[in-house]
Amino acid sequence: LPSGASIGYHKHEGNCEMIFIIEGEGTVLYDDTKNPVKAGQCHYCPAGHSHSLINTGSEDLIFCAVVPKQ
């Protein structure tokens, strides 16, 4: 994810999403909260909730996302 880009704020219905940050840093918007994330951290968004990942760093944000059906 290039610097300044995001995955877009969206709601998970019928699935969840787990994001593991491999390289870089960013901000997670999760429902009504905003939290910084960096390499080595994981973010979980359960079904029925909304989130976005924004690259707030100067380098690419590399992550692995898993979206299993529930």
N, C-alpha and C positions, 0 to 999 in steps of 0.2 A: 504494500500500500504506500504510494508516494507521499512525501511530506505534504501536509495540508488536506489530504484526501480522507474520505470516510467510507464505511460500508453502507451508510444511510440508516436513519432511524426506522426501525420496523418492529412489528409485533409478531411473536411466535404463537401460532395456533396449531395444535396437533403435533407439535415437535418442540424440541428445545435446541439450544446451541451452546457448545463449549468451545472456547477460544483459548489456545495456548500461545503466548507471545514468545517467539523464538529470538528475534532481534529487534532492537529499537525501543521506542517508548510512545505512549499515546494516552488518550483519555477514553474511558468508557462512560457513555450515558446509559444509565439503567433506570427505567421508570423515572422517578423524580430525583435521582442522585447522579453525581458526577465524580468519577474516581480515576486517579492516574494508574497506569499499568506500564510495566517494563518487562524486559526479557526475563524468562523464568517464572512469570506469573500466569495464572489461568483465570478466566472470567466465565461464569456460568449464567445463562439466561434460561430459566424454566418456561415451559408452556404457559401462555396467558400473560407473559410480560413482554416489555419492549426494551430495545437497546440499540446502541450504535457504537462503533469503534472508530475513533478519529486519530490520525497520525499527527501528533503535536510536536514531534521531533524534527530534526533537520535531515535525518537519514530515512531510508525506506523502513517501514514497519513490516517485519516478516512474521506471519502467524499461521497456525494450523487451526482450521475450524471443522468441527464435527457437528452435523445436524441429524440426529437419529429420529425416526418416527416414534411416536409414543402411542 
